[in-house]
């Protein structure tokens, strides 16, 4: 038994994992992260706008 008989199955398993599990999973995950980021951005901007409106109503802004 040599080292290649041990390393080759591990390499084939790793390659199979990337091709059949990780690559198909990457597109929906990336889309979900982008959508989550956009939703968070909209919520944050609305919150900032409410702070600006409140400060203008209180007469605090220059």
Secondary structure as UniProt FT lines:
FT   HELIX           3..17
FT   HELIX           18..22
FT   HELIX           23..58
//
